[in-house]
Amino acid sequence: MSLICYKVLAPDLRSLGMKPKGKAVPVIQYILNQWVRPQELISRDADKGGGLWVTPTISQARALSRYLWKRYRRRVRIFRCKIGQILCRPSTYRIKTDKIKIFEEMMIN
């Protein structure tokens, strides 16, 4: 059974590309009810690419959504998702995984 988490995406279901300045980030297109894997080689290292990031709770996804709006005026959508193998969990508010399947959009206010 897959773990249920939350994915914050751009309105067009593309990844947000949140990496430190100067680092290239491949944009990933997500499709509802389909497994998506990273384009890079899988890495368990939190500071390297090769994985997809999710938040474990809806409250953390909403907090990220509010931050992106206040800081960048960027609108986002939040989806419930199933994840594959956990590659690392460097903090309580984010998980790196090898695959994601978004399946239900969460309505946020």
RAHU-V372731 format. One record per run of one state. SS is the DSSP state (H for helix, E for strand, - for the rest). FROM is the first residue (numbers start at 1). TO is the last residue. If there is no record, write none. Layout:
BEGIN
SS_FROM_TO + SS_FROM_TO
END
This chain:
BEGIN
-_1_2 + E_3_10 + -_11_13 + E_14_14 + -_15_28 + E_29_29 + -_30_35 + E_36_37 + -_38_51 + E_52_55 + -_56_57 + H_58_72 + -_73_75 + E_76_83 + -_84_85 + E_86_91 + -_92_93 + E_94_97 + -_98_98 + E_99_106 + -_107_109
END
